[in-house]
């Protein structure tokens, strides 16, 4: 039934789409469904006792202040903690170059608000993070896709794309969502050099770099840019507490030049004034005094085991004509079915077998990737992973 509002929506509403992951979570929440669909951290790694202690401490020592409005830029002690934490991973920033946001999704939206006019071109990997596409579609972005291989974005394909003068390059260099692939050091250097040559900035989205289970830590693109070029940074860096503490507190951060932070502050004031004061104080109390680094070790142990269980189960149960990635960290791996097979059409049959995944098509801005799918290994216990992969393998053998 049409209402008085139907003719009053802004034109940009036509570019809004629901997240397929959120839609699939409705299925995967059904009883007995083993879900590899969501990008959900394992709830058993949430530091509940530390949060309980922090809540009591904050309310007893800073009660009224913790419930009051606060600066848009964020709680200064939390930004100090992020500055020290980031330095351990090769990122050296001042406190006034750090902006707290209500999750990385808000950071993506604010950057879209700042930089994207209708018709502007944005360079993305293929596949890329679905949430970024969702955030920027509403601003009218058009996407220039760069294919990936086992070493990440094909930087040899970048020059032809950069000739089209895009607004920026968006990259997830570590254990990429959805593919799980990591951008090699050589390609990080090539990316930085090409971006400088063509005068195109980079947005580096890095929620997973601390979750490495094998191999050596890679310097962030931001750090490579600083070492290679010097001077004012060509990179805006995003990261989050969602994978390190808990996604429910909705806390992330942006590292950028003071001028860009000033603009983000202006955009954020029009969105929500500031990120929740109480949440920021709690995160600081939980994460301080080295707890964050110690807790990351626990997450690595649990997620690394679950990744190994999933890879072994796939070796055992998946057909020979199916390929998949071997991520060195993160929360996802990527499955490539034979050409002509549609992972979306297979999904209802998988749900009938009480197992769920995310079809890969929506992660491709150019409409490709119908024969791909994403599996999450962080949320399910090892015995559920074995059973779910056995069910999925049986379905693939039957259908292929």
C-alpha positions in Angstrom: 0.0 0.0 0.0 1.4 3.3 -1.0 1.8 6.0 1.6 2.3 9.8 1.6 6.0 9.1 2.2 6.6 7.0 -0.9 6.9 10.0 -3.3 9.2 11.9 -0.8 12.2 9.7 -0.6 15.5 11.3 -1.8 16.8 10.0 -5.1 19.7 8.4 -3.3 17.4 6.0 -1.5 17.1 4.1 -4.8 20.8 3.3 -4.5 20.4 1.8 -1.0 20.4 -2.0 -0.7 20.0 -4.5 2.2 23.1 -6.5 3.2 22.8 -10.0 1.9 24.8 -11.1 4.9 22.1 -9.6 7.2 19.5 -11.4 5.2 21.3 -14.7 5.4 21.8 -14.3 9.1 18.0 -14.7 9.4 18.4 -18.2 7.9 21.5 -19.1 9.9 19.8 -18.2 13.1 17.3 -21.0 12.6 17.7 -23.9 15.1 20.4 -26.4 14.3 21.9 -24.4 11.4 25.7 -24.4 11.4 26.5 -20.9 10.2 29.7 -20.0 8.3 27.8 -16.9 7.0 28.4 -14.0 9.4 31.6 -12.3 10.1 31.1 -13.0 13.8 33.8 -13.2 16.4 33.6 -16.1 18.8 31.5 -15.0 21.8 33.6 -17.2 24.1 36.6 -14.9 23.5 34.8 -11.8 24.6 36.4 -10.6 27.9 33.2 -10.4 29.8 34.8 -10.3 33.3 37.1 -7.5 32.3 34.1 -5.6 30.9 32.2 -6.1 34.1 35.1 -4.9 36.2 35.6 -1.9 33.9 31.9 -0.9 34.0 32.0 -0.9 37.8 35.2 1.1 37.9 34.1 3.7 35.4 30.7 4.3 37.0 32.3 4.5 40.5 35.2 6.8 39.5 33.8 8.8 36.6 30.1 8.2 36.8 28.6 11.5 35.7 31.4 12.2 33.1 31.0 8.7 31.6 27.3 9.5 30.9 27.8 13.0 29.6 28.4 14.4 26.1 32.1 14.4 25.1 34.4 15.7 22.3 33.7 14.6 18.8 37.4 13.5 18.3 37.1 10.9 21.1 38.2 10.1 24.6 41.8 11.3 24.9 43.1 8.4 27.0 41.6 5.9 24.5 43.3 7.7 21.6 46.6 7.6 23.5 46.2 3.9 24.0 45.5 3.5 20.2 48.5 5.6 19.4 50.8 3.3 21.5 49.1 0.1 20.3 49.5 1.2 16.6 53.2 2.0 17.1 53.8 -1.7 17.8 52.6 -2.4 14.3 54.6 0.2 12.6 52.2 3.1 12.6 53.4 6.3 14.2 50.7 8.9 14.7 49.9 11.8 17.1 46.8 11.8 19.2 45.3 14.6 17.1 45.7 12.4 14.0 43.3 9.8 15.5 39.6 10.0 15.3 37.2 7.6 17.2 34.2 6.4 15.2 31.1 4.3 16.0 32.5 1.2 14.3 34.4 1.1 11.0 31.1 1.2 9.1 30.6 4.7 10.3 34.2 5.6 9.3 33.5 4.3 5.7 30.2 6.3 5.6 31.9 9.5 6.8 34.7 9.1 4.2 32.0 8.6 1.5 30.3 11.7 2.7 33.6 13.6 2.5 35.0 12.4 -0.8 32.3 10.9 -3.1 30.1 12.9 -5.4 27.6 11.1 -7.7 29.5 9.5 -10.6 32.9 9.6 -8.8 35.1 6.6 -9.5 36.6 4.5 -6.7 39.2 1.8 -7.2 38.3 -1.5 -5.3 39.7 -5.0 -5.3 37.5 -7.7 -6.8 36.1 -9.1 -4.6 36.0 -6.4 -1.9 34.3 -5.7 1.4 30.5 -5.6 1.0 30.1 -3.0 3.7 32.2 -0.5 1.8 30.1 -0.9 -1.3 26.9 -0.5 0.8 28.3 2.7 2.4 29.4 4.3 -0.8 26.6 3.2 -3.2 24.3 5.8 -1.5 26.7 8.6 -2.5 26.7 7.5 -6.1 30.1 5.9 -6.4 31.1 4.1 -9.5 33.7 1.3 -9.1 36.8 0.5 -11.0 37.7 -3.1 -10.2 41.2 -4.6 -9.9 41.4 -8.4 -9.9 43.2 -10.4 -7.1 45.4 -13.5 -6.9 47.0 -15.3 -4.1 49.3 -12.3 -3.5 46.4 -9.7 -3.3 45.5 -6.9 -5.6 47.1 -7.2 -9.1 49.1 -4.0 -9.0 50.2 -4.6 -12.6 46.6 -3.8 -13.5 46.5 -0.6 -11.6 48.0 1.9 -14.1 45.2 1.5 -16.6 42.7 2.0 -13.9 44.4 5.0 -12.4 44.5 6.7 -15.8 40.7 7.2 -15.2 41.5 9.6 -12.3 39.6 7.9 -9.5 38.9 9.7 -6.2 40.8 7.1 -4.2 42.0 3.4 -3.9 40.3 1.2 -1.3 42.3 -1.7 -0.1 42.1 -4.4 2.7 45.7 -5.6 2.7 45.6 -8.1 5.5 43.5 -11.3 5.4 41.0 -9.5 3.2 37.3 -9.8 3.7 36.0 -11.8 1.9 39.0 -13.6 0.3 41.3 -14.0 3.3 44.2 -13.1 0.9 47.1 -10.8 2.1 48.7 -8.2 -0.1 52.4 -9.0 -0.5 55.1 -6.6 0.6 56.3 -6.0 -2.9 52.8 -5.1 -4.0 52.3 -2.8 -1.0 55.4 -0.9 -2.3 54.1 -0.9 -5.9 50.7 0.3 -4.7 52.2 3.2 -2.8 54.5 4.2 -5.7 51.7 4.1 -8.2 49.3 6.0 -6.0 51.9 8.7 -5.6 52.8 8.8 -9.3 49.1 9.2 -10.3 48.3 11.4 -7.3 45.5 9.1 -6.1 45.2 8.7 -2.3 44.6 5.3 -0.5 42.1 4.2 2.1 43.5 1.3 4.0 40.9 -0.8 5.9 42.7 -3.0 8.4 40.5 -4.8 10.9 42.4 -8.1 10.9 46.1 -7.5 10.9 46.6 -8.5 14.5 44.9 -11.8 13.9 47.9 -13.5 12.2 48.3 -17.3 12.7 51.3 -18.0 10.5 54.1 -16.0 8.8 55.6 -12.7 9.6 53.8 -9.4 10.2 53.5 -7.2 7.2 53.9 -3.4 7.6 50.7 -1.5 7.0 50.4 0.4 3.7 50.4 3.6 5.8 53.8 2.6 7.2 55.1 1.7 3.7 53.9 5.1 2.4 55.7 6.9 5.3 58.9 5.0 4.7 58.8 5.3 0.9 57.6 8.8 0.4 57.9 10.8 3.6 56.1 14.1 4.0 52.3 14.3 4.2 50.7 10.9 4.1 48.9 9.6 1.1 46.9 7.1 3.2 43.9 7.2 5.5 44.0 4.2 7.8 41.0 2.4 9.5 40.9 -0.2 12.2 38.6 -1.4 14.9 38.0 -3.0 18.3 35.3 -5.2 16.9 37.6 -8.1 16.3 39.9 -7.5 19.3 37.5 -6.8 22.2 33.8 -7.0 21.0 31.8 -5.7 18.1 28.9 -4.7 20.4 30.7 -1.7 21.8 30.9 -0.2 18.2 34.3 1.4 18.5 36.8 2.0 15.7 39.3 4.6 14.7 40.7 6.6 11.7 44.3 7.7 11.4 44.9 10.5 9.0 46.4 14.0 8.7 45.1 16.7 11.0 43.3 18.4 8.2 41.4 15.2 7.2 40.6 14.5 10.8 39.2 18.1 11.1 36.9 17.3 8.2 35.8 14.0 9.6 35.0 15.7 12.9 32.7 18.1 11.0 31.0 15.2 9.2 30.6 13.2 12.4 29.0 16.1 14.2 26.3 16.0 11.7 25.8 12.3 12.2 26.0 11.5 15.9 27.9 14.4 17.6 30.4 11.9 19.1 30.9 8.2 19.8 29.3 6.9 23.1 31.4 8.3 26.0 30.7 5.3 28.2 31.8 2.8 25.6 35.0 4.6 25.0 35.9 4.8 28.7 35.0 1.1 29.1 37.2 0.1 26.2 40.1 2.1 27.6 39.8 0.5 31.0 39.6 -3.0 29.5 42.4 -2.6 27.0 44.9 -0.7 29.1 48.1 -2.0 30.9 48.8 -4.5 28.2 45.6 -6.5 28.4 44.8 -5.9 24.7 48.0 -7.5 23.6 47.6 -10.4 25.9 44.0 -10.9 24.8 45.0 -10.9 21.1 47.2 -13.9 21.9 44.2 -15.9 23.1 42.2 -14.9 20.0 45.0 -16.0 17.7 45.2 -19.4 19.4 41.5 -20.1 19.2 40.9 -18.8 15.6 44.1 -20.4 14.3 42.9 -23.8 15.5 39.5 -23.2 13.9 41.1 -22.2 10.6 43.2 -25.3 10.6 40.2 -27.5 11.4 38.2 -26.0 8.5 41.1 -26.4 6.0 41.6 -30.0 7.0 37.9 -30.7 6.7 37.7 -29.1 3.2 40.7 -31.3 2.1 38.7 -34.3 3.2 35.2 -33.5 2.0 35.3 -31.0 -0.9 35.3 -32.2 -4.5 38.6 -32.0 -6.5 37.3 -29.3 -8.9 36.6 -26.8 -6.0 39.4 -24.4 -5.0 39.9 -22.3 -1.9 42.3 -19.9 -0.3 44.7 -20.6 2.6 44.5 -17.4 4.7 47.4 -16.7 7.1 45.1 -14.9 9.5 41.8 -13.2 9.8 38.3 -14.8 9.9 37.5 -15.9 6.4 38.4 -18.1 3.5 37.2 -18.0 -0.1 35.8 -20.9 -2.1 35.8 -20.9 -5.9 33.4 -23.3 -7.6 33.6 -24.4 -11.2 32.6 -21.9 -13.8 28.8 -21.9 -14.4 27.9 -22.9 -10.8 25.9 -20.3 -9.0 26.6 -20.3 -5.2 23.4 -18.3 -4.5 21.2 -20.9 -6.2 23.0 -23.6 -4.0 22.4 -21.7 -0.8 18.8 -22.9 -0.1 19.9 -26.5 -0.6 22.7 -25.9 1.9 20.2 -24.4 4.4 18.1 -27.5 4.0 21.1 -29.4 5.2 21.4 -27.0 8.1 24.5 -25.2 7.0 24.9 -21.6 5.7 27.5 -19.5 3.9 27.6 -16.2 2.0 27.5 -16.3 -1.8 30.4 -14.4 -3.3 28.5 -12.4 -6.0 27.6 -9.3 -3.9 31.3 -8.9 -3.0 32.0 -8.1 -6.7 30.9 -4.6 -7.7 31.0 -5.6 -11.4 28.4 -8.4 -11.1 30.9 -11.3 -11.4 31.9 -14.0 -8.9 28.6 -16.0 -9.0 30.7 -19.2 -8.6 32.3 -18.0 -5.4 31.4 -18.1 -1.7 32.8 -17.0 1.7 33.2 -19.1 4.8 33.7 -17.8 8.3 35.8 -20.0 10.6 35.9 -17.9 13.8 32.5 -18.3 15.2 31.8 -22.1 15.1 33.4 -24.5 17.5 35.8 -27.1 15.9 33.3 -30.0 16.1 30.6 -27.8 14.4 33.1 -26.8 11.7 33.9 -30.5 10.9 30.2 -31.3 10.7 29.2 -28.2 8.7 32.0 -28.7 6.1 31.1 -32.4 5.8 27.5 -31.4 5.0 28.6 -28.7 2.6 31.1 -31.1 0.9 28.3 -33.7 0.4 26.1 -31.1 -1.2 28.9 -29.9 -3.6 29.7 -33.5 -4.6 26.1 -34.1 -5.3 25.5 -30.9 -7.2 28.7 -30.7 -9.1 
